[in-house]
Amino acid sequence: MERELNINTSMLSEREFINIKDLKETLGTSQNTIYRICDRKELNKYKFRGKNWFRTEEVISYLNSKGVLSSNDCVKMNLVDFYNK
């Protein structure tokens, strides 16, 4: 799967929690991919009022641990590298 992953972190800096829809848009991935990351215990999800929420601080830590984030607001990276780390 060779395509670029565009990550826009501007939304992460604005809120303490982010919902699944916004996280999908931020990471440029599918909802299923996000849930697979949660199933691997790499990212925690929190249930509130019937919706899944993600703590932005944990999302940023996850992206840092994968070597995805830098000082730029938008980072491009190969999906193969992102999911295989």
C-alpha positions in Angstrom: 0.0 0.0 0.0 2.1 2.9 -1.3 0.5 6.3 -0.7 1.2 9.3 1.4 -0.3 9.8 4.8 -1.2 13.5 5.5 -1.5 14.3 9.1 -2.9 17.7 10.1 -2.2 18.3 13.8 -3.9 21.7 14.0 -7.2 20.1 15.4 -5.2 18.2 18.0 -3.8 21.4 19.5 -7.3 23.0 19.8 -9.1 20.4 22.0 -8.5 18.0 24.9 -10.6 15.2 23.4 -11.3 14.4 19.7 -14.0 12.2 18.4 -13.6 9.3 15.9 -14.8 11.4 12.9 -12.3 14.2 13.6 -9.5 11.7 14.3 -10.2 10.0 10.9 -9.9 13.4 9.2 -6.7 14.3 11.1 -4.9 11.0 10.4 -6.4 10.5 6.9 -7.2 6.9 7.7 -10.4 4.9 8.0 -12.4 4.3 11.2 -11.5 0.6 11.0 -7.8 1.4 11.0 -8.2 3.5 14.1 -10.0 0.7 15.9 -7.3 -1.7 14.9 -4.7 0.6 16.5 -6.9 0.6 19.7 -7.2 -3.2 19.6 -3.4 -3.4 19.6 -3.5 -1.2 22.8 -1.5 1.5 21.1 -4.2 4.1 21.6 -6.9 4.4 24.2 -10.5 5.2 23.4 -12.9 6.6 25.9 -16.7 6.1 25.7 -18.8 9.1 26.6 -22.5 9.5 25.8 -22.4 6.6 23.3 -19.4 8.0 21.3 -15.8 7.1 21.2 -13.4 9.9 22.2 -9.6 10.0 22.1 -7.4 12.2 24.3 -5.4 14.5 22.0 -2.4 14.2 24.3 -2.4 10.4 23.8 -2.8 10.8 20.0 0.2 13.1 19.8 2.2 10.7 22.0 1.2 7.8 19.7 2.2 9.7 16.6 5.5 10.7 18.3 6.2 7.1 19.2 5.7 6.1 15.6 8.1 8.9 14.4 5.4 10.6 12.5 5.3 14.1 14.0 7.8 16.8 13.5 7.6 20.6 14.1 5.4 21.0 11.0 1.6 21.1 11.2 1.3 18.7 8.3 3.6 15.7 7.9 3.7 13.4 5.0 4.8 9.8 5.4 4.6 6.5 3.6 1.7 4.4 5.0 3.8 1.3 4.9 6.3 2.8 7.3 3.5 4.2 9.6 1.6 0.9 10.1 4.7 -1.3 10.3 6.4 0.5 13.2 
